[in-house]
Amino acid sequence: MAQSIRRAIDLIRRSAERPLSLTEAADVLGVHKSTALRILQTLEAERFVRRTGAGTYVLGSGLIELSELALGSMDLRQFAAAPLRALQRETSHTVHLAQLTGDEIIYIDKVDSPAFDAVKLPSRVGRAVSIYASAVGKTILAYLPPEERDRLLSHVVFERFTDTTLADHDSLEAELARIRERGWAADNGEHDAYVMCVAAPIRDSRGLVIAAASLTAIEVIANLDQLKSSLPLLLKTANQISSELGYTPPSAEGPDGS
């Protein structure tokens, strides 16, 4: 198995250097041409390679997109690291950074609160978060183009995790409209009843929302209203990160996002 994976990786690398014929691909893979064709078809379906009009295979857009996502995540984490840690020190709450990666919203950074030493939050860097039952998920969803939002939600099976979960499309859409109007999102125990959260959007140089930063606390430490009192700091931090990414807010927008 390991050898087959190495050969497939080698095949993708070779296709980036020059077009490969089916015979050449079979030689790289060390298999019969019929087997090589099935492997190429699988790679083509995932857009790791592309079949040209001449019948050869070249590097596909899928791997390029993954590379861009990885580079984007690294740049975003780099620019966000210092502001997020300053936010955690100022508020004493756990801070998250989440980004849309493919069809999932993934935590790409987390700054833990010392107050959570005894009770650990379920969040973890690299883990996907609920796209509709989380503050960061709703923030990113709210600012997506409608067709992209509809595409993502078409794969969602709504589940009621708690009494406050928005477990149907209409309720979620109404909430997303409110988020766009006020500029931030809240999670009132919608996935885990004891976890409260507020989140704010992060924009790139084009003004597109590409991520969200959040403040999180368990309810016995801070209820939702108490978390909301830190919204000015959260919005300021999100705007600071957006500025680092090249975003220039409209002149009417103040430094706290209002």
C-alpha positions in Angstrom: 0.0 0.0 0.0 2.7 2.5 1.0 4.6 1.7 -2.2 1.5 2.3 -4.3 0.9 5.7 -2.6 4.5 6.7 -3.2 4.1 5.8 -6.9 0.9 7.8 -7.2 2.6 10.8 -5.6 5.5 10.4 -8.0 3.0 10.2 -10.9 1.4 13.5 -9.8 4.9 15.1 -9.5 5.8 13.9 -13.0 2.6 15.2 -14.5 3.5 18.6 -13.1 6.8 18.5 -15.0 5.5 17.4 -18.4 2.5 15.7 -20.0 2.5 11.9 -19.5 1.1 9.3 -21.9 -0.8 6.3 -20.5 2.2 4.1 -21.2 4.5 6.5 -19.3 2.1 6.6 -16.4 1.9 2.8 -16.3 5.7 2.7 -16.1 5.8 5.2 -13.3 3.2 3.3 -11.4 4.7 -0.1 -12.2 1.4 -1.6 -13.3 -0.4 -2.7 -16.5 -1.9 0.1 -18.6 -5.5 -1.0 -17.7 -4.7 -0.5 -14.0 -2.9 2.7 -14.7 -5.9 4.0 -16.5 -8.2 3.3 -13.6 -5.8 5.1 -11.2 -5.6 8.1 -13.6 -9.4 8.2 -13.9 -9.6 8.3 -10.1 -7.0 11.1 -9.9 -8.8 12.9 -12.7 -12.2 12.7 -10.9 -10.5 14.4 -7.9 -8.9 16.9 -10.3 -5.3 15.9 -9.2 -4.6 15.3 -12.9 -6.2 16.5 -16.1 -6.5 14.6 -19.4 -5.6 16.8 -22.4 -7.0 16.8 -25.9 -3.9 14.9 -27.0 -4.7 12.1 -24.6 -1.8 12.9 -22.2 -2.1 13.7 -18.5 -1.0 16.9 -16.8 -1.3 18.3 -13.3 -4.9 19.2 -12.4 -6.4 22.1 -10.6 -7.3 20.2 -7.5 -3.8 20.0 -6.2 -3.2 23.7 -7.0 -6.3 24.6 -5.0 -5.1 22.6 -2.0 -1.8 24.3 -2.2 -3.4 27.7 -2.2 -5.6 26.8 0.7 -2.6 25.6 2.7 -0.6 28.7 1.9 -3.6 30.9 2.7 -4.0 29.2 6.1 -0.4 29.7 6.9 -0.5 33.4 6.0 -3.7 33.9 7.9 -2.3 32.2 11.0 0.8 34.2 10.8 -1.0 37.5 10.5 -3.6 36.6 13.2 -1.3 35.0 15.8 -0.3 38.1 17.7 -3.7 39.9 17.7 -5.5 36.6 18.8 -3.1 36.1 21.7 -3.5 39.7 22.8 -7.3 39.3 22.7 -7.0 36.2 24.9 -4.9 38.1 27.4 -7.3 41.0 27.5 -10.5 38.9 27.8 -9.2 35.7 29.5 -11.5 33.7 27.2 -10.5 31.0 24.7 -10.0 32.4 21.2 -10.5 30.5 18.0 -9.7 31.2 14.4 -11.7 29.2 11.8 -11.6 29.1 8.0 -13.6 27.6 5.2 -11.6 24.8 3.7 -13.3 23.0 0.9 -16.8 22.2 2.1 -15.9 22.4 5.8 -15.2 25.1 8.3 -12.0 24.2 10.2 -10.3 25.5 13.3 -6.8 26.7 12.2 -5.7 28.3 15.5 -6.8 28.2 19.1 -5.6 30.1 22.2 -6.7 28.3 25.3 -8.0 30.1 28.4 -6.3 29.2 31.7 -9.9 29.1 33.1 -10.5 25.9 31.1 -7.7 23.8 32.7 -10.3 21.7 34.6 -12.9 21.6 31.7 -11.5 21.2 28.2 -13.5 22.5 25.3 -14.1 19.9 22.5 -12.5 22.3 19.8 -9.2 21.4 18.4 -7.0 22.8 15.6 -7.6 20.9 12.4 -11.1 19.8 13.5 -14.2 20.7 11.5 -16.9 22.8 13.3 -20.6 22.6 12.7 -21.4 24.8 9.8 -24.8 25.9 11.2 -24.5 25.4 15.0 -21.5 27.5 15.7 -20.7 31.2 15.8 -17.7 30.9 13.5 -19.7 28.7 11.1 -22.6 31.1 10.9 -20.3 34.1 10.5 -18.6 32.6 7.4 -21.9 31.3 6.0 -23.6 34.7 6.4 -21.1 36.4 4.1 -20.8 33.7 1.4 -22.4 34.4 -2.0 -25.9 32.9 -1.9 -25.2 30.3 -4.5 -22.1 29.1 -2.6 -24.0 29.1 0.7 -26.8 27.1 -0.9 -24.3 24.6 -2.2 -22.7 24.0 1.2 -26.1 23.8 2.9 -27.4 21.3 0.4 -25.1 18.7 1.9 -26.2 19.5 5.5 -28.6 17.2 7.4 -30.0 19.5 10.1 -29.8 18.0 13.6 -31.1 19.5 16.8 -28.2 19.2 19.2 -29.7 21.4 21.9 -32.9 23.4 22.6 -31.3 26.5 20.9 -30.0 24.8 17.7 -31.3 26.4 14.5 -32.4 23.0 13.1 -34.1 24.1 9.8 -33.0 26.1 6.8 -35.5 29.0 7.2 -34.5 29.7 10.8 -30.8 29.6 9.8 -31.3 32.0 6.9 -33.1 34.4 9.2 -30.2 34.3 11.6 -27.7 34.8 8.8 -29.5 37.9 7.7 -29.3 39.3 11.3 -25.6 38.5 11.4 -25.0 40.4 8.2 -26.9 43.4 9.6 -25.1 43.6 12.9 -21.7 42.3 11.8 -21.2 39.4 14.3 -22.6 36.1 15.3 -23.5 34.3 18.6 -23.7 30.7 19.7 -26.0 30.3 22.7 -25.2 26.7 23.4 -26.4 25.6 20.0 -24.1 22.6 19.7 -23.0 22.0 23.2 -25.4 23.5 25.7 -22.7 24.6 28.2 -20.6 26.4 25.5 -21.2 30.1 24.7 -19.5 31.9 21.9 -19.4 35.1 19.8 -17.6 35.5 16.5 -16.6 38.2 14.0 -15.7 38.1 10.3 -12.2 38.5 8.9 -11.8 39.9 5.4 -9.1 39.7 2.8 -7.8 42.4 0.5 -10.8 42.0 -1.7 -13.2 42.5 1.2 -14.3 38.9 1.1 -14.9 37.1 4.4 -12.5 34.3 4.5 -12.4 33.4 8.2 -13.9 34.2 11.6 -12.4 34.9 15.0 -14.3 34.0 18.2 -14.4 34.2 21.9 -15.6 31.1 23.7 -16.5 30.3 27.3 -18.3 27.7 29.3 -21.5 29.1 30.7 -20.4 28.8 34.4 -17.5 31.1 33.6 -19.3 33.6 31.3 -22.8 33.6 29.9 -23.6 34.9 26.5 -24.4 38.5 27.7 -21.0 38.6 29.5 -19.2 37.4 26.3 -21.0 40.1 24.3 -19.5 42.7 26.6 -16.1 41.8 24.9 -17.5 42.3 21.4 -15.8 45.6 20.9 -12.4 44.0 21.5 -13.3 41.0 19.3 -14.4 43.2 16.4 -11.3 45.4 16.8 -9.1 42.3 16.6 -11.0 40.9 13.6 -10.6 44.3 11.8 -6.9 44.4 12.8 -6.3 41.0 11.2 -8.3 42.0 8.1 -6.1 45.1 7.8 -3.0 42.9 8.0 -4.4 41.0 5.1 -4.8 44.1 3.1 -8.5 45.0 3.7 -9.4 48.7 3.8 -12.8 49.2 5.4 -15.3 51.8 4.1 -14.7 55.2 5.6 -18.1 55.0 7.5 -16.9 51.9 9.4 -15.4 52.6 12.8 -12.4 50.8 14.3 -14.7 48.6 16.4 -16.6 47.4 13.3 -19.7 49.5 13.9 
